[in-house]
Amino acid sequence: MFQEERVSLMSCAAPSDGFVEKAVRASTTCLIMADHNRYSVDARAAGRMVLVRSYAERIVFSSTMRWWPTILASFRRDQIIYDPWHYLPVLMKKPGALRNGAPFKDWDLPPALTQVRIKLKQHADGDRQFVKVLGAVLDHGLAAVEAACAEVLEAGIASGDVIRTVLARRQQP
């Protein structure tokens, strides 16, 4: 039957992306509701309208025409899926959230950052120093910060200020 009807079918101009799109308001806790789950969005989108595209295997969202990285969709219901990197601007203001904040529990950081975090826990202001290191990711990127952490660990020093100094030195000609 398909072969017989093929001549009367319309041709497809472009392939379909296959998503459902809707606008939702991000909560003040940086969460949006999509497909019976709550997903974290970038902290800069808190309280604003966010355009959400739900694909079969991923969720993509946009705020003010900037598309954020893809989040893998959860097929379970009533889950809260956090991406700790979304909360980095909030963490910069409240470093204590690193210890007790739900997005930061079981945070899978790169190995060098994990080792720096462990070493900085020994200091009284270890959370504040580690948040400084994480804040450098916004300016330098994750790969550069991880390389700086590895260099500092090789030298046997663990300090947020030293890591930021290494990053600044690498940017100078």
N, CA and C atoms as an extended XYZ file, in Angstrom:
519
Properties=species:S:1:pos:R:3:atomname:S:1:resname:S:1:resid:I:1 pbc="F F F"
N         0.826       -1.191        0.000 N   MET     1
C         0.000        0.000        0.000 CA  MET     1
C         0.872        1.256        0.000 C   MET     1
N         1.979        1.209        0.752 N   PHE     2
C         2.848        2.378        0.804 CA  PHE     2
C         3.367        2.732       -0.585 C   PHE     2
N         3.781        1.753       -1.326 N   GLN     3
C         4.300        2.007       -2.674 CA  GLN     3
C         3.235        2.627       -3.573 C   GLN     3
N         1.991        2.202       -3.427 N   GLU     4
C         0.912        2.757       -4.238 CA  GLU     4
C         0.613        4.207       -3.850 C   GLU     4
N         0.645        4.505       -2.561 N   GLU     5
C         0.304        5.844       -2.085 CA  GLU     5
C         1.488        6.810       -2.132 C   GLU     5
N         2.678        6.321       -2.304 N   ARG     6
C         3.881        7.139       -2.274 CA  ARG     6
C         3.814        8.317       -3.240 C   ARG     6
N         3.264        8.123       -4.424 N   VAL     7
C         3.214        9.187       -5.428 CA  VAL     7
C         2.317       10.338       -4.987 C   VAL     7
N         1.326       10.087       -4.139 N   SER     8
C         0.426       11.150       -3.700 CA  SER     8
C         0.863       11.803       -2.390 C   SER     8
N         1.928       11.335       -1.764 N   LEU     9
C         2.411       11.916       -0.507 CA  LEU     9
C         3.214       13.180       -0.770 C   LEU     9
N         3.155       14.117        0.195 N   MET    10
C         3.946       15.347        0.090 CA  MET    10
C         5.389       15.043        0.474 C   MET    10
N         6.296       15.722       -0.176 N   SER    11
C         7.705       15.528        0.169 CA  SER    11
C         8.026       16.331        1.430 C   SER    11
N         8.976       15.841        2.185 N   CYS    12
C         9.394       16.493        3.423 CA  CYS    12
C        10.544       17.441        3.101 C   CYS    12
N        10.348       18.745        3.361 N   ALA    13
C        11.364       19.749        3.019 CA  ALA    13
C        12.600       19.640        3.911 C   ALA    13
N        12.394       19.405        5.201 N   ALA    14
C        13.517       19.315        6.137 CA  ALA    14
C        13.178       18.273        7.200 C   ALA    14
N        14.177       17.628        7.746 N   PRO    15
C        13.898       16.644        8.790 CA  PRO    15
C        13.340       17.327       10.043 C   PRO    15
N        12.493       16.645       10.751 N   SER    16
C        11.881       17.170       11.961 CA  SER    16
C        12.792       16.917       13.150 C   SER    16
N        12.884       17.913       14.026 N   ASP    17
C        13.685       17.747       15.244 CA  ASP    17
C        13.005       16.821       16.241 C   ASP    17
N        11.696       16.807       16.236 N   GLY    18
C        10.956       15.914       17.124 CA  GLY    18
C        10.996       16.320       18.577 C   GLY    18
N        10.580       17.538       18.896 N   PHE    19
C        10.545       17.996       20.275 CA  PHE    19
C         9.211       18.652       20.575 C   PHE    19
N         8.907       18.743       21.866 N   VAL    20
C         7.750       19.489       22.337 CA  VAL    20
C         8.300       20.724       23.026 C   VAL    20
N         7.771       21.882       22.651 N   GLU    21
C         8.290       23.133       23.188 CA  GLU    21
C         7.205       23.859       23.966 C   GLU    21
N         7.600       24.357       25.132 N   LYS    22
C         6.661       25.168       25.900 CA  LYS    22
C         7.436       26.164       26.746 C   LYS    22
N         6.761       27.246       27.097 N   ALA    23
C         7.359       28.272       27.947 CA  ALA    23
C         6.908       28.043       29.380 C   ALA    23
N         7.863       28.048       30.293 N   VAL    24
C         7.568       27.885       31.715 CA  VAL    24
C         8.361       28.919       32.508 C   VAL    24
N         7.907       29.213       33.700 N   ARG    25
C         8.634       30.144       34.561 CA  ARG    25
C         9.547       29.337       35.484 C   ARG    25
N        10.809       29.738       35.523 N   ALA    26
C        11.761       29.098       36.430 CA  ALA    26
C        11.475       29.585       37.843 C   ALA    26
N        11.515       28.680       38.788 N   SER    27
C        11.264       29.053       40.182 CA  SER    27
C        12.441       29.845       40.731 C   SER    27
N        12.257       30.416       41.904 N   THR    28
C        13.349       31.160       42.533 CA  THR    28
C        14.472       30.226       42.974 C   THR    28
N        14.186       28.921       43.025 N   THR    29
C        15.226       27.937       43.348 CA  THR    29
C        15.836       27.351       42.070 C   THR    29
N        15.613       28.031       40.944 N   CYS    30
C        16.222       27.678       39.651 CA  CYS    30
C        15.744       26.330       39.123 C   CYS    30
N        14.496       25.992       39.333 N   LEU    31
C        13.956       24.730       38.846 CA  LEU    31
C        12.807       24.990       37.875 C   LEU    31
N        12.715       24.139       36.851 N   ILE    32
C        11.593       24.179       35.916 CA  ILE    32
C        10.930       22.811       35.914 C   ILE    32
N         9.660       22.784       35.564 N   MET    33
C         8.924       21.522       35.483 CA  MET    33
C         8.867       21.119       34.015 C   MET    33
N         9.297       19.898       33.727 N   ALA    34
C         9.237       19.364       32.365 CA  ALA    34
C         9.061       17.858       32.444 C   ALA    34
N         8.056       17.355       31.760 N   ASP    35
C         7.806       15.909       31.691 CA  ASP    35
C         7.756       15.241       33.066 C   ASP    35
N         6.994       15.809       33.971 N   HIS    36
C         6.751       15.257       35.308 CA  HIS    36
C         7.989       15.227       36.199 C   HIS    36
N         9.020       15.967       35.840 N   ASN    37
C        10.229       16.077       36.657 CA  ASN    37
C        10.596       17.543       36.799 C   ASN    37
N        11.437       17.837       37.786 N   ARG    38
C        11.948       19.193       37.933 CA  ARG    38
C        13.436       19.168       37.597 C   ARG    38
N        13.840       20.104       36.737 N   TYR    39
C        15.220       20.195       36.277 CA  TYR    39
C        15.779       21.556       36.676 C   TYR    39
N        17.053       21.580       37.043 N   SER    40
C        17.677       22.857       37.371 CA  SER    40
C        18.008       23.600       36.086 C   SER    40
N        17.941       24.917       36.175 N   VAL    41
C        18.335       25.787       35.067 CA  VAL    41
C        19.383       26.759       35.595 C   VAL    41
N        20.030       27.442       34.711 N   ASP    42
C        21.051       28.401       35.097 CA  ASP    42
C        20.462       29.421       36.071 C   ASP    42
N        21.228       29.788       37.082 N   ALA    43
C        20.750       30.688       38.137 CA  ALA    43
C        20.309       32.033       37.581 C   ALA    43
N        20.866       32.442       36.447 N   ARG    44
C        20.475       33.722       35.855 CA  ARG    44
C        19.054       33.691       35.303 C   ARG    44
N        18.467       32.502       35.177 N   ALA    45
C        17.103       32.371       34.671 CA  ALA    45
C        16.074       32.299       35.791 C   ALA    45
N        16.491       32.352       37.043 N   ALA    46
C        15.570       32.232       38.179 CA  ALA    46
C        14.501       33.315       38.125 C   ALA    46
N        13.243       32.892       38.241 N   GLY    47
C        12.127       33.822       38.234 CA  GLY    47
C        11.729       34.333       36.866 C   GLY    47
N        12.386       33.877       35.822 N   ARG    48
C        12.102       34.343       34.454 CA  ARG    48
C        11.439       33.249       33.637 C   ARG    48
N        10.894       33.669       32.519 N   MET    49
C        10.307       32.708       31.589 CA  MET    49
C        11.437       31.987       30.847 C   MET    49
N        11.287       30.685       30.714 N   VAL    50
C        12.288       29.841       30.055 CA  VAL    50
C        11.574       29.023       28.989 C   VAL    50
N        12.167       28.938       27.827 N   LEU    51
C        11.635       28.113       26.752 CA  LEU    51
C        12.248       26.723       26.889 C   LEU    51
N        11.403       25.703       27.018 N   VAL    52
C        11.868       24.337       27.255 CA  VAL    52
C        11.537       23.478       26.052 C   VAL    52
N        12.523       22.793       25.527 N   ARG    53
C        12.327       21.821       24.453 CA  ARG    53
C        12.582       20.432       25.016 C   ARG    53
N        11.552       19.605       24.977 N   SER    54
C        11.648       18.231       25.476 CA  SER    54
C        11.781       17.284       24.292 C   SER    54
N        12.940       16.683       24.161 N   TYR    55
C        13.185       15.659       23.158 CA  TYR    55
C        12.963       14.305       23.824 C   TYR    55
N        13.103       13.236       23.079 N   ALA    56
C        12.904       11.900       23.645 CA  ALA    56
C        13.932       11.589       24.731 C   ALA    56
N        15.179       12.001       24.537 N   GLU    57
C        16.236       11.616       25.463 CA  GLU    57
C        16.904       12.781       26.183 C   GLU    57
N        16.490       14.014       25.889 N   ARG    58
C        17.149       15.164       26.508 CA  ARG    58
C        16.188       16.338       26.645 C   ARG    58
N        16.589       17.276       27.505 N   ILE    59
C        15.862       18.511       27.741 CA  ILE    59
C        16.824       19.652       27.430 C   ILE    59
N        16.359       20.631       26.672 N   VAL    60
C        17.158       21.803       26.342 CA  VAL    60
C        16.321       23.017       26.710 C   VAL    60
N        16.949       24.034       27.288 N   PHE    61
C        16.183       25.217       27.646 CA  PHE    61
C        16.902       26.478       27.233 C   PHE    61
N        16.114       27.532       27.076 N   SER    62
C        16.636       28.810       26.614 CA  SER    62
C        16.039       29.928       27.452 C   SER    62
N        16.866       30.907       27.738 N   SER    63
C        16.411       32.112       28.411 CA  SER    63
C        17.050       33.280       27.679 C   SER    63
N        16.259       34.234       27.285 N   THR    64
C        16.706       35.399       26.514 CA  THR    64
C        17.525       34.986       25.288 C   THR    64
N        16.997       34.036       24.550 N   MET    65
C        17.554       33.576       23.268 CA  MET    65
C        18.936       32.946       23.386 C   MET    65
N        19.334       32.523       24.559 N   ARG    66
C        20.595       31.786       24.719 CA  ARG    66
C        20.236       30.366       25.098 C   ARG    66
N        20.686       29.410       24.306 N   TRP    67
C        20.402       27.994       24.589 CA  TRP    67
C        21.465       27.468       25.520 C   TRP    67
N        21.029       26.814       26.593 N   TRP    68
C        21.925       26.261       27.595 CA  TRP    68
C        22.248       24.819       27.246 C   TRP    68
N        23.301       24.262       27.820 N   PRO    69
C        23.676       22.873       27.521 CA  PRO    69
C        22.546       21.887       27.806 C   PRO    69
N        22.602       20.785       27.103 N   THR    70
C        21.582       19.752       27.184 CA  THR    70
C        21.629       19.028       28.517 C   THR    70
N        20.446       18.699       29.029 N   ILE    71
C        20.313       17.881       30.228 CA  ILE    71
C        19.707       16.559       29.792 C   ILE    71
N        20.273       15.448       30.228 N   LEU    72
C        19.683       14.153       29.901 CA  LEU    72
C        18.349       14.016       30.614 C   LEU    72
N        17.346       13.588       29.864 N   ALA    73
C        16.005       13.448       30.433 CA  ALA    73
C        15.945       12.231       31.341 C   ALA    73
N        15.161       12.352       32.394 N   SER    74
C        14.931       11.230       33.288 CA  SER    74
C        13.602       10.598       32.916 C   SER    74
N        13.564        9.288       32.821 N   PHE    75
C        12.341        8.600       32.445 CA  PHE    75
C        11.517        8.222       33.664 C   PHE    75
N        12.015        8.517       34.858 N   ARG    76
C        11.242        8.303       36.072 CA  ARG    76
C        10.419        9.557       36.328 C   ARG    76
N         9.442        9.468       37.182 N   ARG    77
C         8.586       10.607       37.484 CA  ARG    77
C         8.917       11.190       38.855 C   ARG    77
N         8.556       12.456       39.004 N   ASP    78
C         8.688       13.175       40.274 CA  ASP    78
C        10.128       13.195       40.799 C   ASP    78
N        11.068       13.362       39.897 N   GLN    79
C        12.482       13.452       40.256 CA  GLN    79
C        12.917       14.925       40.208 C   GLN    79
N        13.952       15.251       40.945 N   ILE    80
C        14.597       16.556       40.840 CA  ILE    80
C        15.997       16.297       40.317 C   ILE    80
N        16.305       16.842       39.141 N   ILE    81
C        17.594       16.622       38.500 CA  ILE    81
C        18.379       17.934       38.562 C   ILE    81
N        19.462       17.924       39.338 N   TYR    82
C        20.287       19.114       39.516 CA  TYR    82
C        21.538       19.030       38.650 C   TYR    82
N        21.936       20.183       38.125 N   ASP    83
C        23.262       20.342       37.554 CA  ASP    83
C        23.943       21.391       38.430 C   ASP    83
N        24.899       20.988       39.268 N   PRO    84
C        25.512       21.933       40.211 CA  PRO    84
C        26.119       23.160       39.541 C   PRO    84
N        26.557       23.034       38.304 N   TRP    85
C        27.159       24.178       37.609 CA  TRP    85
C        26.143       25.289       37.389 C   TRP    85
N        24.857       24.954       37.341 N   HIS    86
C        23.822       25.975       37.195 CA  HIS    86
C        23.794       26.919       38.399 C   HIS    86
N        24.209       26.422       39.561 N   TYR    87
C        24.117       27.182       40.802 CA  TYR    87
C        25.415       27.900       41.165 C   TYR    87
N        26.379       27.920       40.281 N   LEU    88
C        27.671       28.536       40.595 CA  LEU    88
C        27.556       30.023       40.964 C   LEU    88
N        26.743       30.840       40.248 N   PRO    89
C        26.614       32.245       40.671 CA  PRO    89
C        26.039       32.387       42.085 C   PRO    89
N        25.133       31.499       42.464 N   VAL    90
C        24.565       31.524       43.815 CA  VAL    90
C        25.632       31.102       44.830 C   VAL    90
N        26.401       30.102       44.475 N   LEU    91
C        27.451       29.594       45.349 CA  LEU    91
C        28.511       30.659       45.629 C   LEU    91
N        28.762       31.509       44.653 N   MET    92
C        29.748       32.580       44.843 CA  MET    92
C        29.307       33.530       45.960 C   MET    92
N        27.994       33.710       46.104 N   LYS    93
C        27.474       34.607       47.134 CA  LYS    93
C        27.320       33.903       48.483 C   LYS    93
N        27.045       32.587       48.451 N   LYS    94
C        26.823       31.824       49.683 CA  LYS    94
C        27.667       30.551       49.668 C   LYS    94
N        28.964       30.657       49.965 N   PRO    95
C        29.849       29.491       49.897 CA  PRO    95
C        29.481       28.358       50.842 C   PRO    95
N        28.778       28.655       51.916 N   GLY    96
C        28.383       27.615       52.862 CA  GLY    96
C        27.432       26.596       52.253 C   GLY    96
N        26.766       26.970       51.163 N   ALA    97
C        25.842       26.048       50.494 CA  ALA    97
C        26.584       24.850       49.905 C   ALA    97
N        27.887       24.971       49.745 N   LEU    98
C        28.685       23.875       49.196 CA  LEU    98
C        28.589       22.636       50.082 C   LEU    98
N        28.513       22.821       51.394 N   ARG    99
C        28.436       21.701       52.326 CA  ARG    99
C        27.042       21.084       52.393 C   ARG    99
N        26.011       21.926       52.392 N   ASN   100
C        24.677       21.430       52.688 CA  ASN   100
C        23.678       21.554       51.544 C   ASN   100
N        24.030       22.222       50.470 N   GLY   101
C        23.084       22.446       49.383 CA  GLY   101
C        22.774       21.168       48.607 C   GLY   101
N        21.504       20.951       48.333 N   ALA   102
C        21.082       19.744       47.610 CA  ALA   102
C        21.775       19.584       46.252 C   ALA   102
N        21.980       20.649       45.477 N   PRO   103
C        22.640       20.452       44.174 CA  PRO   103
C        24.083       19.968       44.277 C   PRO   103
N        24.720       20.201       45.430 N   PHE   104
C        26.142       19.904       45.551 CA  PHE   104
C        26.436       18.569       46.226 C   PHE   104
N        25.406       17.867       46.650 N   LYS   105
C        25.620       16.546       47.232 CA  LYS   105
C        25.981       15.580       46.112 C   LYS   105
N        26.975       14.761       46.333 N   ASP   106
C        27.445       13.774       45.350 CA  ASP   106
C        27.851       14.428       44.033 C   ASP   106
N        28.455       15.608       44.114 N   TRP   107
C        28.898       16.324       42.921 CA  TRP   107
C        30.101       15.614       42.345 C   TRP   107
N        30.009       15.173       41.118 N   ASP   108
C        31.083       14.449       40.450 CA  ASP   108
C        32.008       15.450       39.764 C   ASP   108
N        33.034       15.877       40.479 N   LEU   109
C        33.993       16.846       39.956 CA  LEU   109
C        35.172       16.127       39.305 C   LEU   109
N        35.896       16.801       38.404 N   PRO   110
C        37.110       16.205       37.847 CA  PRO   110
C        38.102       15.873       38.968 C   PRO   110
N        38.980       14.904       38.745 N   PRO   111
C        39.880       14.417       39.808 CA  PRO   111
C        40.720       15.493       40.499 C   PRO   111
N        41.313       16.401       39.741 N   ALA   112
C        42.167       17.420       40.359 CA  ALA   112
C        41.348       18.345       41.253 C   ALA   112
N        40.159       18.708       40.827 N   LEU   113
C        39.293       19.555       41.647 CA  LEU   113
C        38.847       18.820       42.912 C   LEU   113
N        38.568       17.534       42.783 N   THR   114
C        38.175       16.740       43.947 CA  THR   114
C        39.298       16.708       44.970 C   THR   114
N        40.541       16.519       44.508 N   GLN   115
C        41.673       16.488       45.435 CA  GLN   115
C        41.885       17.839       46.106 C   GLN   115
N        41.734       18.921       45.349 N   VAL   116
C        41.870       20.254       45.936 CA  VAL   116
C        40.783       20.468       46.983 C   VAL   116
N        39.565       20.035       46.689 N   ARG   117
C        38.462       20.189       47.648 CA  ARG   117
C        38.768       19.452       48.952 C   ARG   117
N        39.305       18.228       48.832 N   ILE   118
C        39.645       17.440       50.022 CA  ILE   118
C        40.726       18.150       50.843 C   ILE   118
N        41.749       18.681       50.161 N   LYS   119
C        42.826       19.368       50.878 CA  LYS   119
C        42.346       20.657       51.521 C   LYS   119
N        41.442       21.371       50.833 N   LEU   120
C        40.963       22.641       51.377 CA  LEU   120
C        40.009       22.455       52.551 C   LEU   120
N        39.416       21.274       52.698 N   LYS   121
C        38.514       21.021       53.837 CA  LYS   121
C        39.256       21.130       55.159 C   LYS   121
N        40.572       20.997       55.137 N   GLN   122
C        41.366       21.075       56.357 CA  GLN   122
C        41.489       22.505       56.873 C   GLN   122
N        41.233       23.486       56.004 N   HIS   123
C        41.342       24.893       56.383 CA  HIS   123
C        40.014       25.391       56.957 C   HIS   123
N        40.099       26.380       57.829 N   ALA   124
C        38.887       26.953       58.426 CA  ALA   124
C        37.995       27.597       57.357 C   ALA   124
N        38.610       28.215       56.359 N   ASP   125
C        37.840       28.852       55.286 CA  ASP   125
C        37.932       28.045       53.990 C   ASP   125
N        37.990       26.740       54.135 N   GLY   126
C        38.159       25.861       52.975 CA  GLY   126
C        37.041       25.969       51.954 C   GLY   126
N        35.792       26.076       52.411 N   ASP   127
C        34.667       26.205       51.479 CA  ASP   127
C        34.795       27.489       50.666 C   ASP   127
N        35.117       28.576       51.347 N   ARG   128
C        35.241       29.866       50.663 CA  ARG   128
C        36.366       29.821       49.622 C   ARG   128
N        37.492       29.187       49.978 N   GLN   129
C        38.603       29.074       49.029 CA  GLN   129
C        38.216       28.207       47.833 C   GLN   129
N        37.529       27.103       48.097 N   PHE   130
C        37.150       26.213       47.003 CA  PHE   130
C        36.127       26.870       46.085 C   PHE   130
N        35.250       27.671       46.644 N   VAL   131
C        34.279       28.394       45.819 CA  VAL   131
C        34.998       29.395       44.918 C   VAL   131
N        36.085       29.992       45.419 N   LYS   132
C        36.900       30.874       44.568 CA  LYS   132
C        37.451       30.097       43.375 C   LYS   132
N        37.896       28.887       43.645 N   VAL   133
C        38.430       28.035       42.571 CA  VAL   133
C        37.323       27.724       41.557 C   VAL   133
N        36.153       27.349       42.053 N   LEU   134
C        35.028       27.051       41.162 CA  LEU   134
C        34.607       28.284       40.382 C   LEU   134
N        34.658       29.444       41.013 N   GLY   135
C        34.311       30.689       40.335 CA  GLY   135
C        35.236       30.988       39.165 C   GLY   135
N        36.456       30.515       39.241 N   ALA   136
C        37.402       30.721       38.141 CA  ALA   136
C        36.970       29.979       36.885 C   ALA   136
N        36.122       28.972       37.039 N   VAL   137
C        35.619       28.223       35.874 CA  VAL   137
C        34.825       29.148       34.961 C   VAL   137
N        34.113       30.111       35.540 N   LEU   138
C        33.332       31.059       34.730 CA  LEU   138
C        34.232       31.896       33.832 C   LEU   138
N        35.417       32.246       34.322 N   ASP   139
C        36.328       33.104       33.561 CA  ASP   139
C        37.296       32.339       32.671 C   ASP   139
N        37.754       31.182       33.141 N   HIS   140
C        38.836       30.481       32.455 CA  HIS   140
C        38.427       29.169       31.793 C   HIS   140
N        37.311       28.606       32.212 N   GLY   141
C        36.891       27.306       31.686 CA  GLY   141
C        37.338       26.175       32.602 C   GLY   141
N        36.610       25.067       32.531 N   LEU   142
C        36.868       23.935       33.421 CA  LEU   142
C        38.225       23.296       33.163 C   LEU   142
N        38.605       23.154       31.902 N   ALA   143
C        39.880       22.498       31.578 CA  ALA   143
C        41.065       23.286       32.142 C   ALA   143
N        41.047       24.615       32.021 N   ALA   144
C        42.144       25.447       32.525 CA  ALA   144
C        42.225       25.390       34.048 C   ALA   144
N        41.074       25.407       34.714 N   VAL   145
C        41.062       25.351       36.179 CA  VAL   145
C        41.554       23.993       36.658 C   VAL   145
N        41.147       22.939       35.978 N   GLU   146
C        41.607       21.606       36.372 CA  GLU   146
C        43.117       21.479       36.187 C   GLU   146
N        43.642       22.038       35.091 N   ALA   147
C        45.096       21.996       34.864 CA  ALA   147
C        45.826       22.790       35.945 C   ALA   147
N        45.293       23.941       36.329 N   ALA   148
C        45.916       24.745       37.387 CA  ALA   148
C        45.878       23.996       38.722 C   ALA   148
N        44.782       23.314       39.000 N   CYS   149
C        44.680       22.520       40.238 CA  CYS   149
C        45.718       21.404       40.240 C   CYS   149
N        45.896       20.745       39.106 N   ALA   150
C        46.884       19.667       39.009 CA  ALA   150
C        48.292       20.208       39.244 C   ALA   150
N        48.577       21.389       38.677 N   GLU   151
C        49.900       21.997       38.852 CA  GLU   151
C        50.151       22.344       40.320 C   GLU   151
N        49.156       22.896       40.976 N   VAL   152
C        49.285       23.278       42.382 CA  VAL   152
C        49.424       22.039       43.270 C   VAL   152
N        48.709       20.988       42.943 N   LEU   153
C        48.806       19.750       43.722 CA  LEU   153
C        50.189       19.122       43.580 C   LEU   153
N        50.773       19.200       42.387 N   GLU   154
C        52.133       18.671       42.180 CA  GLU   154
C        53.141       19.417       43.053 C   GLU   154
N        52.897       20.726       43.232 N   ALA   155
C        53.790       21.534       44.057 CA  ALA   155
C        53.533       21.317       45.548 C   ALA   155
N        52.457       20.604       45.877 N   GLY   156
C        52.136       20.329       47.272 CA  GLY   156
C        51.436       21.471       47.987 C   GLY   156
N        50.847       22.373       47.212 N   ILE   157
C        50.168       23.528       47.789 CA  ILE   157
C        48.681       23.422       47.466 C   ILE   157
N        47.848       23.727       48.426 N   ALA   158
C        46.410       23.757       48.164 CA  ALA   158
C        45.856       25.064       48.708 C   ALA   158
N        45.632       26.004       47.811 N   SER   159
C        45.102       27.303       48.196 CA  SER   159
C        44.330       27.887       47.023 C   SER   159
N        43.179       28.446       47.310 N   GLY   160
C        42.375       29.058       46.264 CA  GLY   160
C        43.093       30.219       45.610 C   GLY   160
N        43.793       31.016       46.403 N   ASP   161
C        44.511       32.170       45.858 CA  ASP   161
C        45.663       31.738       44.959 C   ASP   161
N        46.352       30.668       45.326 N   VAL   162
C        47.471       30.186       44.507 CA  VAL   162
C        46.947       29.671       43.162 C   VAL   162
N        45.834       28.976       43.189 N   ILE   163
C        45.263       28.457       41.944 CA  ILE   163
C        44.845       29.605       41.040 C   ILE   163
N        44.232       30.634       41.604 N   ARG   164
C        43.838       31.795       40.805 CA  ARG   164
C        45.076       32.527       40.261 C   ARG   164
N        46.149       32.551       41.034 N   THR   165
C        47.400       33.171       40.569 CA  THR   165
C        47.976       32.398       39.389 C   THR   165
N        47.945       31.062       39.472 N   VAL   166
C        48.423       30.230       38.363 CA  VAL   166
C        47.608       30.495       37.112 C   VAL   166
N        46.298       30.611       37.262 N   LEU   167
C        45.434       30.907       36.116 CA  LEU   167
C        45.741       32.268       35.512 C   LEU   167
N        45.945       33.278       36.360 N   ALA   168
C        46.270       34.611       35.867 CA  ALA   168
C        47.623       34.625       35.167 C   ALA   168
N        48.584       33.891       35.707 N   ARG   169
C        49.916       33.825       35.096 CA  ARG   169
C        49.841       33.193       33.702 C   ARG   169
N        48.985       32.179       33.554 N   ARG   170
C        48.859       31.499       32.251 CA  ARG   170
C        48.243       32.403       31.186 C   ARG   170
N        47.477       33.398       31.605 N   GLN   171
C        46.859       34.294       30.626 CA  GLN   171
C        47.789       35.395       30.172 C   GLN   171
N        48.827       35.663       30.944 N   GLN   172
C        49.755       36.719       30.568 CA  GLN   172
C        50.690       36.235       29.473 C   GLN   172
N        51.026       37.112       28.527 N   PRO   173
C        51.950       36.703       27.451 CA  PRO   173
C        53.359       36.483       27.963 C   PRO   173
